[in-house]
Amino acid sequence: MSYRRRLQTWTVIRLLPRMQRVTIGRFNHYSDAEGHLQILRRLIPEGEFLLIFDPW
């Protein structure tokens, strides 16, 4: 695992039909990830998004 990947611990994920998912972005700080998530929810209100802590 790269050093850069280890620094980015918060991940925004979009849930898709049939148990699929897409990683939207990875962030160093929770507040950055939460802000991005709020914008996505405003732009795509029908989308399902998750904010998770990803230690890997």
Phi, psi and omega per residue, in radians:
M1 nan 2.395 -3.088
S2 -1.324 2.758 3.135
Y3 -1.077 -0.748 -3.139
R4 -1.060 -0.708 -3.134
R5 -1.132 -0.633 3.139
R6 -1.194 -0.470 3.140
L7 -1.322 -0.484 -3.058
Q8 -1.643 1.698 -2.975
T9 -1.772 -0.318 -3.140
W10 -1.771 2.272 -3.042
T11 -2.191 2.321 3.026
V12 -1.745 2.225 -3.076
I13 -2.163 2.437 3.003
R14 -1.797 2.225 3.111
L15 -1.527 2.343 -3.129
L16 -2.054 2.921 3.099
P17 -1.060 2.778 3.104
R18 1.038 0.738 3.041
M19 1.047 0.453 3.080
Q20 -1.651 2.771 3.107
R21 -2.584 2.711 3.123
V22 -2.271 2.256 3.060
T23 -1.380 2.085 -3.114
I24 -1.484 -0.768 -3.125
G25 -2.951 2.788 3.085
R26 -2.144 2.449 -3.014
F27 -2.353 2.660 3.123
N28 -1.378 -0.591 -3.043
H29 -2.076 2.495 3.135
Y30 -1.038 -0.742 -3.091
S31 -1.110 -0.627 3.078
D32 -1.133 -0.778 -3.140
A33 -1.142 -0.725 -3.135
E34 -1.153 -0.684 3.087
G35 -1.100 -0.749 3.109
H36 -1.113 -0.702 3.128
L37 -1.113 -0.722 3.117
Q38 -1.097 -0.705 3.106
I39 -1.140 -0.768 3.114
L40 -1.052 -0.718 -3.140
R41 -1.162 -0.518 3.073
R42 -1.318 -0.695 -3.106
L43 -1.327 -0.599 -3.101
I44 -2.239 1.333 -3.055
P45 -1.138 -0.431 -3.135
E46 -1.460 -0.150 -3.134
G47 -1.384 2.647 3.063
E48 -1.872 2.142 -3.088
F49 -2.189 2.625 3.065
L50 -2.256 2.607 3.013
L51 -2.049 2.062 -3.078
I52 -2.218 2.703 2.976
F53 -1.554 2.174 -3.069
D54 -2.112 1.662 -3.073
P55 -1.272 -0.194 -3.131
W56 -1.592 nan nan
